[in-house]
Amino acid sequence: MITFYASAHLHFDVEIHDPDVISRCVDNVDGWREEFYDLSTPEEVVEHLTWNCGVNGRRLSRLDGWADLSDDAVSFTHVSSYYNVGKIEG
């Protein structure tokens, strides 16, 4: 057996066009959202949305907690990617 590691580094520019995208998780947290998501800072919200929308290609309006917002409330622009792969053993 040969074992490798691989890591991906992705860079997205993220623009928030509707401040409610952030405030519903940071400022005006309801009980449902507080239980479902552990997001308490704007950076955590952007990281969550970037992973789901930018990396995985999900639409904002298809994510629980943001389904009532327009898909263009946030925009993601992929800037660059680089990957590291290395052999661990074998």
N, C-alpha and C positions, 0 to 999 in steps of 0.2 A: 504494500500500500504506500502511496505517496500522499503526503498531506501538504496543502497549500493554505495560505491566507490570502484574502483579497479585500481591499477596501476601496470605496468609491468616495470621491469628494466632488460635490456638486455645488455650483454657485448660481443662485437665482437672484435677480433684482425683483423685489416685491413692492408693489404700490397698492396702498389701501385707499380706495375711492369712497368708501362709506365708513365713517368712524364707528358705526354700530357693530361692525365686524369685531372690533377689539372690545368696545365698552360692554357688550353683553356677557363677556367672560371675565372682565376685570372690574368694572364699575357697578354694573347692574346685574349681578349674578342671581339667577333664580335657583330654587332648590334642586330642580331636575338637572340643570347644567352643572351645579356644584357637585352633585353625586357622580355624574357621567364623565366629566372631564376634570383633570387636575391641572387647570390652566389659570394662573393667577397674575401673570405679567404679560405685557404686550409681546415681548420676545417669545414667550411660550406659545401664545396664540399664533403668531406668525410662523413659528417652527412647525406647529401642528398642521396649519393650513398648507404650508409649502410642501410638507411631506405628502399630504393627501391629494392636493390639487396639482402642485408643480411636478412632483416626482411620479406619483401614481396616476395622474391624469384624471382624477375625479373632478366633477363639477361642484362648485361651492353649494349650489342649490340642492345637491344630493347628499350633503353631509348633515347628519343629525345636529341640530343646534343652529344651523345656518340655512335651513331649507327655505325659509321665507325671504331670503335675500337674493338679489339678482346675481348671476354668475359673474357679471362685470364689476361687482363691488370690490374685488381684489384682482390684480393682474400679476402674472408671474412671467418673467422673461429669463429663459435659460441663458446664462452668460458663458459658463465653461464647465468642463468636467475633466477630471483626471483620475486614474486608477492605479493602485499599487497591488502587485501580485508578487508573492514570494513563496519559496519552498520552505516548509518547516522541517520535514523529515522524509526519508525514503529515497 
